[in-house]
Amino acid sequence: MTTLCQAVWAVERELDLLSWQIDGVRPWPIIRMRIFHELTRRSGLHGDPHPVRRTRADQARLVGKHVAGTVTRNPFLARGSYDALVVPHPRKPGGVEIYTDSLRAELGDSALILDSGINGIPLKGSHNLDFFTSAAGAVRSRKVHARCAEIAAALEAGTGVKVPVAALVAREVPKHTRLRALYRSLLKRRRIKTVYVVVAYFHQHIVGAARDLGIRVVELQHGAISPYHLGYSYPGRPEVADQPDELWCFGSYWTDVAELPAGMKAEVAGASFISPLSPAELAAKDPRLVVFLSQGTIGPALLEYAGALASARPDLHVTFHLHPSERSTDYALPAGVRMSTGNTLALLTSATYQVGVSTTALFEGMVLGCRTAVAELPGHEYLSPTVARGDSVLIHSPDALAPALESLPRASAPTTYYAPPRQG
């Protein structure tokens, strides 16, 4: 992970990619995180972080929804007057989108909610431009840009991995240009004054449209930020095109854990969806419950840690908790390990110990009083600042977990990660 990030940063500096332009668009910030995902996937470090599995019937139904939505969910046709545009996250555990929930309640009818149904179920009463989003990415540019080959060669030299830079540019740049113009029209027509967006690095057409019109853009944190998250980390804080004005963070830990682009201000907004447990709740935890938090392609390797612990400590309740993108059929459990799905926070509230690699749920578990182990698997660098703070321990091998279990720490100041929500 560290090596890949350093290679990307080196190529970015040496080829001055933040200044690169194609027809007035700066493509590098648009494809940067996609490049990183391709590098981690093709190198075998990670899989698709949030894979969506669809049958042909699912795809046909989705097309039908897109077409119908041009009338029923079209924000250009929405009734009412709006001051703000809110773009939530597609992930909604239990039907609740936790990252913008309190903001939407505070803004009320003054907010136009634009919630895509492409990779999830949109919020009730929301609008979207899904038909236009899909159509914008359907037609790719046939123009070949010489710099793409240069970038691909430089990345391969630094990582040993071939990345389809030209294909990404051919798809993403025209899509960005088309959608940026569409959203510019929407923001002007609805007279939006502030845009609130989750995952801004995949919505740069919206951020860019707001930038064109001088509209304030606020990004709401949705997951773990680290020096190795290329959606946020820009060493040296250079000028980067189409970035939010502000990043509202869960707690103070996140405001300086990565070097954000120049001009992007991080501040603590707090989190309404989680809070530290009371002393009575901590005392009620199951002293034998150990939760392994799976994610992506590190799941099988993490399961080896769970199997080793279950073998060494049959007195424990060793639970392997699946990521929402995983299925029970993906795994054959070793003896002594049981599988869990569903509400992660409820499970962590009961657990005394948690083990994972880089999932945001590890930070949530810290707030909920779990003693934390980080398995030394690809992506563990995301948690390296917490290891340095003494809030977690890096476990180098499956056999090393059982001897270290009783000495695992609890976070000393959990509100550093998730502060109470600010008022107003």
C-alpha positions as a printed NumPy array, in Angstrom:
array([[  0.   ,   0.   ,   0.   ],
       [  2.711,   2.476,   1.019],
       [  4.78 ,   1.588,  -2.043],
       [  1.845,   2.091,  -4.408],
       [  0.999,   5.481,  -2.926],
       [  4.595,   6.634,  -3.124],
       [  4.751,   5.547,  -6.758],
       [  1.585,   7.488,  -7.604],
       [  2.871,  10.593,  -5.821],
       [  6.227,  10.339,  -7.606],
       [  4.603,  10.091, -11.048],
       [  2.216,  12.894, -10.137],
       [  5.133,  15.208,  -9.273],
       [  7.518,  14.203, -12.055],
       [  4.923,  14.545, -14.821],
       [  3.194,  17.562, -13.229],
       [ -0.135,  15.791, -13.577],
       [ -2.106,  18.265, -11.462],
       [ -1.497,  20.851, -14.195],
       [ -2.37 ,  18.514, -17.076],
       [ -5.384,  19.653, -19.119],
       [ -7.59 ,  18.138, -21.809],
       [-10.042,  20.555, -23.452],
       [-10.095,  22.754, -20.353],
       [-10.532,  19.833, -17.932],
       [ -7.87 ,  18.666, -15.486],
       [ -8.198,  14.879, -15.752],
       [ -5.752,  13.714, -13.097],
       [ -7.897,  14.491,  -9.999],
       [-10.815,  12.821, -11.777],
       [ -9.006,   9.538, -12.416],
       [ -6.544,   9.559,  -9.489],
       [ -8.628,   7.437,  -7.1  ],
       [ -9.702,   5.182,  -9.953],
       [ -6.044,   4.687, -10.858],
       [ -5.338,   3.703,  -7.259],
       [ -8.204,   1.198,  -7.21 ],
       [ -6.882,  -0.331, -10.419],
       [ -3.382,  -0.582,  -8.949],
       [ -4.568,  -2.267,  -5.748],
       [ -6.921,  -4.611,  -7.604],
       [ -4.477,  -5.641, -10.337],
       [ -1.656,  -6.11 ,  -7.847],
       [ -3.87 ,  -8.353,  -5.714],
       [ -3.803,  -6.075,  -2.668],
       [ -7.511,  -5.228,  -2.741],
       [-10.601,  -6.089,  -4.705],
       [-13.32 ,  -3.697,  -5.741],
       [-14.001,  -1.786,  -2.49 ],
       [-17.775,  -1.822,  -2.952],
       [-18.633,  -4.357,  -5.658],
       [-22.176,  -4.411,  -7.037],
       [-23.377,  -7.78 ,  -8.323],
       [-26.195,  -7.58 , -10.894],
       [-27.891, -10.13 , -13.098],
       [-29.078,  -9.195, -16.587],
       [-32.609,  -8.932, -15.195],
       [-31.326,  -6.503, -12.539],
       [-29.699,  -4.416, -15.253],
       [-32.883,  -4.329, -17.327],
       [-34.929,  -3.203, -14.331],
       [-32.352,  -0.528, -13.583],
       [-32.606,   0.862, -17.129],
       [-36.38 ,   1.005, -16.755],
       [-36.049,   2.928, -13.499],
       [-33.645,   5.372, -15.133],
       [-36.076,   6.097, -17.952],
       [-39.045,   6.502, -15.598],
       [-36.944,   8.705, -13.336],
       [-36.53 ,  11.355, -16.034],
       [-40.118,  12.297, -15.145],
       [-40.703,  11.089, -11.59 ],
       [-37.339,  12.012, -10.022],
       [-36.069,  14.792, -12.266],
       [-34.673,  17.619, -10.074],
       [-35.296,  20.136, -12.845],
       [-39.005,  19.416, -12.401],
       [-39.011,  19.42 ,  -8.594],
       [-41.451,  21.722,  -6.885],
       [-40.263,  24.147,  -4.245],
       [-37.483,  26.605,  -3.56 ],
       [-34.092,  25.382,  -2.397],
       [-30.982,  26.908,  -0.862],
       [-28.899,  23.743,  -0.63 ],
       [-28.162,  20.629,  -2.628],
       [-27.384,  17.452,  -0.647],
       [-25.783,  14.424,  -2.315],
       [-25.894,  11.487,   0.164],
       [-23.97 ,   8.221,   0.203],
       [-25.533,   5.214,  -1.594],
       [-24.913,   2.988,   1.447],
       [-27.927,   2.954,   3.782],
       [-27.716,   0.374,   6.584],
       [-31.216,  -0.309,   7.823],
       [-32.557,   2.171,   5.28 ],
       [-30.812,   5.119,   6.96 ],
       [-28.112,   7.23 ,   5.294],
       [-26.155,   8.091,   8.411],
       [-23.696,  10.647,   7.034],
       [-26.223,  13.313,   5.999],
       [-29.142,  12.269,   8.195],
       [-28.875,  15.049,  10.762],
       [-27.952,  17.646,   8.121],
       [-31.006,  16.814,   6.047],
       [-33.189,  17.072,   9.148],
       [-31.685,  20.466,   9.964],
       [-32.08 ,  21.834,   6.427],
       [-35.6  ,  20.506,   5.99 ],
       [-37.473,  21.656,   2.906],
       [-34.703,  24.084,   1.959],
       [-32.57 ,  21.182,   0.696],
       [-32.868,  19.459,  -2.657],
       [-31.826,  15.834,  -2.084],
       [-30.106,  14.259,  -5.077],
       [-29.722,  10.558,  -4.349],
       [-28.703,   8.125,  -7.059],
       [-30.401,   4.774,  -7.386],
       [-27.639,   3.257,  -9.515],
       [-25.815,   1.491,  -6.663],
       [-28.454,   1.561,  -3.963],
       [-32.006,   2.483,  -3.028],
       [-32.575,   6.254,  -3.149],
       [-34.035,   8.082,  -0.183],
       [-37.768,   8.643,  -0.167],
       [-38.689,  11.956,  -1.778],
       [-35.241,  12.402,  -3.318],
       [-34.456,  13.228,  -6.936],
       [-31.709,  12.081,  -9.274],
       [-30.236,  12.356, -12.747],
       [-29.45 ,   8.662, -13.109],
       [-30.569,   8.391, -16.719],
       [-28.269,  11.244, -17.708],
       [-25.427,   9.894, -15.542],
       [-25.572,   6.521, -17.271],
       [-25.95 ,   8.084, -20.708],
       [-23.013,  10.455, -20.119],
       [-20.681,   7.528, -19.52 ],
       [-21.97 ,   5.409, -22.393],
       [-20.202,   7.288, -25.185],
       [-16.435,   7.323, -24.863],
       [-13.921,   9.491, -26.6  ],
       [-11.963,   7.961, -29.463],
       [ -9.267,  10.588, -29.213],
       [ -5.921,   9.222, -28.077],
       [ -3.898,  11.385, -25.698],
       [ -0.151,  10.863, -25.833],
       [  0.298,  11.593, -22.141],
       [ -1.799,   8.547, -21.203],
       [  0.849,   6.174, -22.519],
       [  3.546,   8.171, -20.723],
       [  1.639,   7.993, -17.427],
       [  0.893,   4.292, -17.798],
       [  4.551,   3.555, -18.497],
       [  5.702,   5.581, -15.502],
       [  3.218,   3.864, -13.184],
       [  4.237,   0.434, -14.445],
       [  7.9  ,   1.291, -13.925],
       [  7.165,   2.285, -10.325],
       [  4.714,  -0.476,  -9.421],
       [  5.101,  -3.308, -11.905],
       [  1.374,  -3.026, -12.672],
       [ -0.209,  -2.074, -15.979],
       [ -3.087,   0.378, -15.592],
       [ -5.492,   1.308, -18.436],
       [ -4.92 ,   5.041, -18.152],
       [ -6.084,   5.772, -21.706],
       [ -9.343,   3.854, -21.195],
       [-10.048,   5.691, -17.943],
       [ -9.44 ,   9.058, -19.579],
       [-11.56 ,   8.135, -22.62 ],
       [-14.464,   7.261, -20.333],
       [-14.174,   9.696, -17.424],
       [-13.195,  12.996, -19.066],
       [-16.116,  13.183, -21.553],
       [-18.467,  11.981, -18.818],
       [-17.185,  14.67 , -16.468],
       [-17.583,  17.383, -19.119],
       [-21.168,  16.401, -19.968],
       [-22.3  ,  16.039, -16.378],
       [-20.536,  19.206, -15.263],
       [-22.542,  21.203, -17.805],
       [-25.757,  19.472, -16.744],
       [-25.206,  20.164, -13.05 ],
       [-24.175,  23.724, -13.769],
       [-27.593,  24.227, -15.354],
       [-29.301,  22.56 , -12.398],
       [-27.483,  24.639,  -9.776],
       [-28.316,  27.854, -11.639],
       [-31.956,  26.927, -12.178],
       [-32.509,  25.917,  -8.538],
       [-30.464,  28.891,  -7.267],
       [-28.405,  26.684,  -4.964],
       [-26.171,  28.496,  -2.484],
       [-24.369,  25.542,  -0.851],
       [-23.614,  22.026,  -2.081],
       [-23.182,  19.282,   0.518],
       [-21.698,  16.097,  -0.926],
       [-20.479,  12.723,   0.332],
       [-17.513,  11.143,  -1.542],
       [-16.579,  14.288,  -3.461],
       [-13.699,  12.57 ,  -5.288],
       [-16.266,  10.551,  -7.262],
       [-18.58 ,  13.548,  -7.759],
       [-16.104,  16.042,  -9.181],
       [-18.537,  16.974, -11.95 ],
       [-20.825,  18.356,  -9.231],
       [-17.965,  20.039,  -7.373],
       [-16.655,  21.486, -10.648],
       [-20.083,  22.805, -11.612],
       [-20.36 ,  24.553,  -8.255],
       [-16.831,  25.916,  -8.672],
       [-17.82 ,  27.388, -12.052],
       [-20.635,  29.304, -10.361],
       [-18.806,  30.336,  -7.192],
       [-21.002,  28.115,  -5.006],
       [-19.679,  26.857,  -1.659],
       [-19.008,  23.099,  -1.514],
       [-18.888,  21.089,   1.727],
       [-17.866,  17.437,   1.807],
       [-19.097,  15.24 ,   4.647],
       [-16.745,  12.509,   5.829],
       [-18.012,   9.013,   5.078],
       [-15.177,   6.701,   6.068],
       [-11.586,   6.335,   7.147],
       [ -9.147,   8.994,   5.978],
       [ -5.432,   8.31 ,   6.128],
       [ -2.138,   9.429,   4.576],
       [ -2.694,   6.555,   2.124],
       [ -6.196,   7.474,   0.969],
       [ -5.671,   9.017,  -2.445],
       [ -9.067,  10.646,  -2.46 ],
       [ -7.735,  13.079,   0.143],
       [ -3.984,  12.775,   0.589],
       [ -1.939,  15.259,  -1.448],
       [  1.534,  15.565,   0.13 ],
       [  2.713,  19.158,   0.245],
       [ -0.869,  20.446,  -0.098],
       [ -0.692,  21.487,  -3.781],
       [ -3.441,  23.285,  -5.682],
       [ -5.891,  20.679,  -6.985],
       [ -8.743,  21.368,  -9.374],
       [-12.394,  20.862,  -8.391],
       [-12.015,  20.231,  -4.656],
       [-14.514,  21.12 ,  -1.892],
       [-14.047,  24.243,   0.186],
       [-14.576,  22.357,   3.435],
       [-14.363,  18.818,   4.785],
       [-16.61 ,  18.19 ,   7.77 ],
       [-15.043,  15.449,   9.889],
       [-16.321,  13.047,  12.537],
       [-13.65 ,  14.093,  15.042],
       [-10.382,  15.974,  15.455],
       [ -8.279,  12.913,  14.562],
       [ -9.382,  13.18 ,  10.932],
       [ -8.701,  16.881,  10.427],
       [ -4.92 ,  16.52 ,  10.088],
       [ -4.317,  12.802,   9.502],
       [ -3.784,  13.489,   5.773],
       [ -2.495,  16.51 ,   3.849],
       [ -5.527,  17.886,   2.047],
       [ -5.376,  19.964,  -1.144],
       [ -4.535,  23.651,  -0.746],
       [ -7.517,  25.77 ,   0.209],
       [ -9.549,  22.855,   1.57 ],
       [-10.391,  23.424,   5.222],
       [-11.094,  20.545,   7.613],
       [-13.255,  21.061,  10.671],
       [-15.033,  18.896,  13.224],
       [-18.754,  18.428,  12.652],
       [-19.115,  15.408,  14.913],
       [-21.186,  12.288,  14.32 ],
       [-24.813,  11.805,  15.267],
       [-24.861,   8.073,  14.509],
       [-22.427,   6.885,  17.186],
       [-21.262,   7.846,  20.677],
       [-19.047,   6.291,  23.369],
       [-20.63 ,   3.724,  25.665],
       [-21.466,   4.476,  29.273],
       [-19.557,   2.683,  32.058],
       [-22.564,   0.396,  32.547],
       [-22.648,  -0.469,  28.839],
       [-18.918,  -1.185,  28.84 ],
       [-19.347,  -3.481,  31.821],
       [-22.129,  -5.343,  29.999],
       [-19.903,  -6.319,  27.05 ],
       [-19.404, -10.021,  26.376],
       [-15.859, -10.689,  27.666],
       [-15.486, -13.652,  25.284],
       [-16.75 , -12.05 ,  22.055],
       [-14.093, -11.357,  19.414],
       [-15.287,  -9.806,  16.153],
       [-13.265, -10.043,  12.935],
       [-14.293,  -7.312,  10.501],
       [-13.957,  -8.599,   6.954],
       [-13.688,  -6.525,   3.801],
       [-12.855,  -7.115,   0.15 ],
       [-10.112,  -9.489,  -0.857],
       [ -8.361,  -9.44 ,   2.534],
       [-11.238, -11.555,   3.898],
       [ -9.66 , -14.998,   3.312],
       [ -6.373, -13.928,   4.911],
       [ -8.202, -12.362,   7.853],
       [-10.153, -15.589,   8.268],
       [ -6.814, -17.324,   8.9  ],
       [ -6.359, -15.041,  11.927],
       [ -9.853, -15.973,  13.135],
       [ -9.204, -19.692,  12.661],
       [ -5.901, -19.531,  14.538],
       [ -7.523, -17.708,  17.453],
       [-10.45 , -20.131,  17.608],
       [ -8.01 , -23.049,  17.657],
       [ -5.82 , -21.517,  20.378],
       [ -8.73 , -20.188,  22.469],
       [-11.81 , -22.457,  22.161],
       [-13.316, -20.616,  25.136],
       [-13.889, -17.501,  22.995],
       [-16.829, -16.589,  20.764],
       [-14.94 , -15.936,  17.528],
       [-17.201, -14.146,  15.05 ],
       [-16.349, -13.36 ,  11.426],
       [-18.481, -10.375,  10.4  ],
       [-19.032,  -9.916,   6.682],
       [-18.79 ,  -6.612,   4.839],
       [-22.124,  -5.698,   3.164],
       [-20.554,  -6.444,  -0.242],
       [-19.686, -10.023,   0.787],
       [-21.817, -13.164,   0.823],
       [-21.791, -16.119,   3.194],
       [-21.088, -18.404,   0.231],
       [-17.753, -16.618,  -0.246],
       [-16.297, -18.459,   2.763],
       [-15.878, -21.884,   4.325],
       [-15.48 , -21.269,   8.042],
       [-12.835, -23.091,  10.094],
       [-13.84 , -24.907,  13.263],
       [-14.829, -22.627,  16.104],
       [-15.608, -19.597,  13.923],
       [-19.15 , -18.426,  13.355],
       [-20.358, -15.996,  10.704],
       [-22.215, -12.742,  11.253],
       [-24.025, -10.29 ,   8.997],
       [-26.252,  -7.313,   9.64 ],
       [-25.866,  -4.437,  12.073],
       [-22.164,  -3.862,  12.687],
       [-22.585,  -1.265,  15.431],
       [-24.88 ,  -3.517,  17.458],
       [-22.341,  -6.328,  17.245],
       [-19.431,  -4.089,  18.24 ],
       [-21.434,  -2.712,  21.157],
       [-21.46 ,  -6.24 ,  22.586],
       [-17.899,  -7.209,  21.656],
       [-14.855,  -6.864,  23.881],
       [-12.316,  -7.392,  21.088],
       [-12.204,  -6.498,  17.393],
       [ -9.73 ,  -7.443,  14.669],
       [ -9.519,  -5.972,  11.183],
       [ -7.305,  -4.302,   8.617],
       [ -8.485,  -0.952,   7.273],
       [-12.262,  -0.826,   7.553],
       [-13.92 ,   2.236,   9.054],
       [-15.741,  -0.11 ,  11.424],
       [-12.493,  -0.476,  13.408],
       [-12.707,   3.201,  14.35 ],
       [-16.358,   2.766,  15.263],
       [-15.409,  -0.18 ,  17.437],
       [-12.818,   1.957,  19.214],
       [-15.541,   4.456,  20.105],
       [-17.685,   1.576,  21.345],
       [-14.948,   0.443,  23.72 ],
       [-13.544,  -2.526,  21.792],
       [ -9.959,  -3.578,  22.343],
       [ -8.394,  -3.362,  18.897],
       [ -5.986,  -5.514,  16.9  ],
       [ -4.891,  -4.649,  13.363],
       [ -3.917,  -7.631,  11.226],
       [ -0.766,  -7.01 ,   9.196],
       [ -2.423,  -7.485,   5.808],
       [ -2.554,  -5.197,   2.737],
       [ -4.056,  -1.87 ,   3.765],
       [ -3.098,  -2.012,   7.449],
       [ -1.24 ,   1.284,   6.963],
       [ -4.627,   3.024,   7.207],
       [ -4.534,   2.256,  10.935],
       [ -0.855,   3.047,  11.499],
       [ -1.621,   6.417,  13.182],
       [ -3.836,   4.629,  15.741],
       [ -1.065,   2.12 ,  16.403],
       [  1.337,   5.021,  16.986],
       [ -1.176,   6.612,  19.367],
       [ -1.425,   3.388,  21.372],
       [ -5.101,   2.865,  20.539],
       [ -4.521,  -0.371,  18.62 ],
       [ -1.848,  -3.042,  18.189],
       [ -0.441,  -4.382,  14.926],
       [ -0.477,  -8.197,  14.853],
       [  2.128,  -9.613,  12.497],
       [  0.766, -13.137,  12.009],
       [ -2.285, -15.285,  12.848],
       [ -0.425, -17.171,  15.581],
       [  0.585, -13.914,  17.285],
       [ -2.991, -12.849,  18.039],
       [ -3.905, -15.2  ,  20.876],
       [ -0.888, -14.295,  23.075],
       [ -1.551, -10.572,  22.528],
       [ -5.319, -10.622,  23.051],
       [ -5.482,  -9.856,  26.767],
       [ -3.148,  -6.864,  26.42 ],
       [ -4.99 ,  -5.16 ,  23.545],
       [ -5.784,  -1.514,  24.366],
       [ -8.966,   0.483,  24.364],
       [ -8.873,   3.944,  22.773],
       [ -7.883,   6.468,  25.426],
       [ -9.942,   9.345,  23.969],
       [-12.668,   7.898,  21.722],
       [-14.303,  11.261,  21.01 ],
       [-11.132,  12.175,  19.132],
       [-12.456,   9.849,  16.418],
       [-16.187,  10.566,  16.736],
       [-17.139,  13.744,  18.544],
       [-20.678,  14.69 ,  19.594],
       [-22.468,  16.493,  16.736],
       [-22.068,  20.242,  16.826],
       [-25.158,  22.368,  17.178],
       [-26.278,  24.602,  14.296]])
